[in-house]
Amino acid sequence: MISTGDSIQRPNSYALRETALSTMQNAGTPDRVWQGSGVMNTREQLREMVEYSTPDPINVVEAHMGMAGFPSWEVCTYDMREGKVHYSEVYKQYVDIAKKAKKGLYIAEFGFMGNEGEKVDPALVRDMMPKHLQTMVATGVQLASLWQFNGYNDLFNDEGNLGYIFSEITKVNDGFVRAGLQDKNGIW
């Protein structure tokens, strides 16, 4: 699998691209301005930008879906022209884009992607992480990478928030094994 390393598209990526293209065409114009950069993407523009940033031979659509700064899973949203869209809907859209492009879907970073060393309330982790994982499973995300810091953990170990996150990931992986979707013995 080859990825571009892209995060989720900026909510105004379409307007930014259009302005950049216009600016390049008018490079000699002294009064060129970044116009429309505050205009949020529609769902169709998001699809177009994901496809634009994932050209062949890149064979996977990628996004990063952090939860830092959100007080609960219920308000993890992405800004679009239609308003705030819950992450579960964004995942569905990314799955749809990847399927139509006949490419894999890779959530390259998920979790509490705040500043390294920033403490994350354990109650928040216990509320949000299982819901986030189940959303990825329910929508059909094929591969994901955990953001390695996930708040203040001192060390990469099985204690605290990271230990809880590991236990939730284990539950998901065990479910895949029981369902026959993950062959740990024959993978290589």
C-alpha positions, 0 to 999 in steps of 0.5 A, spaced: 500 500 500 502 506 498 499 513 501 500 520 500 501 521 507 495 526 507 491 528 513 483 529 512 482 535 507 482 542 510 474 544 510 476 549 505 481 545 501 477 546 494 477 554 495 484 554 496 486 550 490 482 554 486 485 560 489 492 557 488 490 555 480 488 562 479 494 566 483 499 561 478 495 564 472 495 571 474 502 571 477 504 577 474 498 581 477 500 585 483 493 585 486 492 578 486 489 576 493 487 569 496 479 569 495 474 564 497 479 561 502 474 561 508 468 558 503 467 551 506 467 545 501 461 541 499 460 534 500 462 533 492 468 538 493 471 534 498 470 528 494 473 532 488 479 534 493 480 527 496 481 524 489 485 530 486 490 529 492 490 521 491 492 520 484 494 513 481 498 510 482 497 512 489 492 506 491 490 508 498 485 514 500 488 517 507 485 521 513 487 523 520 482 523 525 484 526 531 479 527 537 483 532 541 479 538 543 473 535 543 469 534 549 465 528 547 465 523 541 458 526 540 461 533 538 467 530 534 465 534 527 468 536 521 466 543 518 463 543 511 458 548 507 452 544 509 454 545 517 458 541 522 458 534 520 459 528 525 465 524 524 461 518 523 458 521 516 465 523 514 468 516 515 462 514 511 464 519 505 471 517 505 469 509 505 464 511 499 470 515 495 475 510 496 470 504 494 468 508 488 476 509 486 477 502 487 482 504 493 483 502 500 482 506 506 487 508 511 486 512 517 493 514 518 492 517 525 487 517 530 486 518 537 487 524 542 492 528 537 494 534 542 500 536 544 505 531 546 505 531 554 498 534 554 494 530 559 488 527 557 482 526 562 481 518 563 474 519 563 474 522 556 478 517 553 474 511 556 468 515 553 470 516 546 475 511 544 470 505 544 465 509 540 471 512 535 473 504 534 466 502 533 465 507 528 471 505 524 469 498 524 461 500 522 463 504 516 468 499 513 475 503 515 480 497 512 486 500 516 488 505 521 494 507 525 493 510 532 497 516 534 502 514 538 502 520 544 495 520 546 496 525 551 500 524 557 503 517 558 510 518 560 512 511 557 509 507 551 506 502 556 500 498 558 498 503 564 493 509 564 490 512 558 494 508 553 493 501 556 486 503 556 486 504 548 490 498 547 485 494 551 479 497 546 484 495 540 485 488 542 477 487 543 476 490 536 482 485 533 479 479 537 472 481 534 475 480 527 479 474 528 472 471 531 469 473 525 474 470 520 476 477 518 483 477 520 488 471 519 494 472 524 497 465 522 497 465 515 498 473 514 505 472 511 
